[in-house]
Amino acid sequence: MFGRKRLQWSVVVAAPRPPAGDQWGDTVFARDLVAALERAGQQAKVVFRKGGDSEAREDDDVVLVLRGLQRFVPRRRRERRPLWLLWVISHPELVEADEPDQYDAVFAASAHWSRAGEFDVPVTPLLQATAPERFHPGAAPADSGAQRLFVGSTRGEYRPCVRAAIEAGLDVDVHGVGWEEFLPSDRIAGDFLDPADLPAVYASARVVMNDHWPDMAAEGFLSNRLFDVAATGARLVSDPATGLTDVFGDVVRTAASAAEWSALLGRDPDEAFAGRAARLDLASSIAREHSFDARAEVLIDRVRALR
């Protein structure tokens, strides 16, 4: 059907149009994927929430839906049917029972999704990824930035890793919206970090903190932040998640309780975390195996197989 010609892709996200959509992680993810598809010789663009079910999608060769907070129903027409791909990258609990079967191919950002066998269409594991052209150890001098760093909104709760650090009397640079409810203003480094600044902020931090939505941790939907931070060679600690050690080994430390968070974050980082050489080896592996270019290759190969 398509051979090796240059195809027109739309990558659909649940985020609203910019400027509001610029603060969504799904938007940054989609833009990095679009760049990788174009490097692979495809024509691609990001389509925001209201364009997901637009008639314009019928003019695409491929429509790739990044499933997060919103379901999109594929549009079909007789004379020309674009291929519709679904990539579940977050909130797997929101995927409805009849949803994947409406797509030509389905991918999930987990190798451990318990529901993957429930659908009539096979689900291919395709983990989240990073952009090593941006996230790399040379993005900033190591250990020149924040002592402890957390980037993320409150999601309506005092996120346990931040709470544990603060209650242990540890300084944390917190970037994200909603923190005024839980922290005094002098504890908040900023409400938004431009995506262009993230590589340097991660690479320069002595320790970066990460956590997951409970359902995503249980189902092995590893956070995009894990890939970005690991690609910079920074020290990284996360809550436990299914499959995390399969990708990151023991270089990424984990903490399962407030006591573990405070104990790990309170120690000398050089003693508590893997050395620089091990972290750089991991960064190289992540750049090689978990880049958006690698993910684009998988997606393009599947489209060619479906022709």
N, C-alpha and C positions, 0 to 999 in steps of 0.2 A: 504493500500500500504506500509506504513512505520511502523505502529504500534508505539511501544515505543523504537525501536532500535536506536542505535547511528547513526545519519545521518552525511553525509559529506556536509558541507556548504562552499560556496565561497561568501564572501562579497566584492562586486565589487565597486571600487571608481574611480572617474575621475582623480585622482591625478597621476602624473608620478611616476615611481619607485624611491625609495630612492637613493641618499640622498635628491634630490630635493623634492620628495613627502613627506618627513618628516615634512616639514613646512606647509603642508596643514592641515587645521582643519578637513577635511573629513577623512584624514588618522588616526588622533588621535581618532576620533569618531568611525571609523571602528575597530580599535584595541581594544577599550573598549568594543564594541559590541561582537567581537570575544571572548574576555575573558569571557564575561557573557554567551555566548552560550556554551563555554567549561565547565564552572562551572555547567551548566544545563545538562551536559552529552553528548553534541554534539561534533563533530569534525569540526573545523572551521578554516578558514584562510582568510587573506586579499588578494585580487587580484587587481592589479593596472591597469591603463588605457589600456595598450595594451593586457592585458589578458582577458578583458571583453568579447570579442567575439572569444576567442581562442577555438579550438576543445576540449581542456582540460575541458571546462565547461560541456561537454556532459557526463563526468564521475562523476559529482557531483549529489547528491540527491536534493540539494536545491541551487539555485543561487539567492542571494539577491543583487539587484542593489540599491546602495545609489545614488539617482538621484540628481546631482548638476549641473555642467556645461556641462555635456556630456550625450547624449543619447546612450544607448546600445540596440541593437536588439537581442532578445533571439534566441539562437540556439536550434533547435529541431531536433530529429531524431526518426525514427519509432520504433526501437526495445527498446528504453529506453528514457523516456523523463524526465529530471529533472524538478522539480517545479521551476518556475521563479517568484520571488517576486520583486515588485518595491516599494521602500520607498522614496518618494519625501521629502527631508530634507531641500532643499534650492532652490532658483531661480525658483519658480513655473511658472513664466512667460515663461520659456524656454521649458516647457513640451509641446510636439506637440499633436495635436488633436487625432491622431491615435495611440499614444504611449502606454497609459495605457492598452488598449484593447489587447495588445500582451502578457500580463502577467496573471498568474494564480490568483494573488491577488495583490492589490495595497493599500499602506498606505501613508498617508501624515502627515507631522509634523505640522498639523494645524487642529483645529476643525471648522475653518471658511473659508476654501478654496472655493471661489465662483465658481470655475470650477468643483468641485467634482461631481456634478450631470450631467455633460456633457458626461460622458463616459459610455460604456456598462457594464463595470466591476465596482462593488461597491468600493468606496474609504473609507477606515477605518482610522479615526484620530489616529495618533500615534506620540505624541510630541517628541521633542528631549529629551535628558536625560543627566545624570551625572554619574560619577563613585564615589560613596560615600566612597569606600575604599581608594580613593586618595583625594577627595575633601570633607573635613570635618572640623569642627571648631578647632580640635586639630592640624591642619597642621602647624600652627604657632601662636605665641602669638598675640592676637588681638591688633590693633592700634600700632604695632611696626614697620610698614613699611612705604610705600609711603603715603603722605598726600592725594593725588589724583592720581589715576592710570587709564591709558588707555592702553589696549593691542589690537593691530590690525594694519593692513597695512592701507595706505591711500586710497586704492582702486582707486587711480588716482584723489582724491579730498581732499581738506582741510576739513576733517570731521567736521560737524557743532559743535558737542559737544566739541571737542578739541579747535576749533577756538574760541568758546564762552569763554572758560576758559582762554585761553591765552590772548585774547583781554581784558578780565577783570582784567588782571594782576595776575592771580592765577597760582601757580606752579602745573604742572602736570608731572608725570613720564610717558613718552610715549614710548612704546615698539612696534616696527613694521617696516616693510620695506617701503621705499619711502618717509619718512618724511623729508629727506634733502631738498626736493623741497619747503617745507612750514615752516620749523623750523630751527633755528641755531643749530649747533651740540651740544651745551651745554644744549639744551632743550630736547634732545633725549636720553633716558635711554639705549636704545639698539635696534638693528634691529631684534633680534629673542630671544624669551624666550623658553628654552627647556620645552616641556610639563611636564617633571618631576618636574620642578621648579614652575609651575603655581599654584598648591594648596597653597604653602606657600606664594607666592606673593599675591594671592587674600586674603587669610585669614588674612594676616598682614596689609593690606591696610586700611586706615581710610575710604576712599570712593573709590569705583570702578565705572567707567563710562562704559556705553554700548550703542550701537545704532544698527540699522538695515538698510538693504537695504530698500528703500521705498516700493517696491512691497511686500517684506516679512512682513513688519510691517502692511501694509494694509490687507494682506491676512491671518494674524495670525500665520505666521511661526516664532515662538519665538526663539530667538537666543540661541544657546547652551551655550553661556557665562552666560546667566541669570541663568541657572540651576547650572552651576559650581560654580559661585560666591555665589549664595544663599545657596548652600550646605555647604559653609565654614562659614556662619554666618556673613559675611562682609556686610557693608552698600553698597547699590547698587542703582544707578540712571540710568534710561534708557529713550530713547525717547518713546513716547506712541506706543503701538502695539495692534492690535485687540486681545482680549483674554488674555492680560497680567495679568489683575487683577483677572481673573478667577483662575489663578494658583498661583499668588504671593500676592494677596490681596493688601493692602496698605503698606506692608513692603518694597517693592521695589518702590522707588519714581520715578516719571516721570517728564520730562521737555520737552516742545513742541517748545520752541523758545530760541533764544540766550539769551534773557533777563531772562527767567526762568532758563536756565542752570547756568548762572553766579550768579543769586540770590541764588539758592539752594547750589551751590558749595562754595559760599563765606560765608555761615553761619556756625556757630558752628555745627559740625556734630551731637553732642549730642542733639541739639535742632531741627535740620532739619530732622533727621531720626528716625525710630523706635528704641526703646531701645534694649539692648543686649538680653534680655529674649525673646522678640518677634522674633528677628532674629534667635535665636537658635530654637525656635518652628518651624519656617519656614524651617530651615535647616533639622530638623528631618522629617518634612513632605515631603520635596523634596527627601531626601534619601530613604524614605519608598515608595513613590508613583511614583517617576520619575527617578529611577535608570535604568542602562542598564540591570540589572537582571530582572526588571519588564518588560522591553521592549522585552527581549529575550523570556520570558514566553509567551507573546502575539503571537510572531512570531512562536514559536514552536507549540502552540495550533492551530494556523491557518493551519500550514503544516499538522498536524495530521487530522484536519477536511477535508482537501483536498485529503486525501489518497483514 
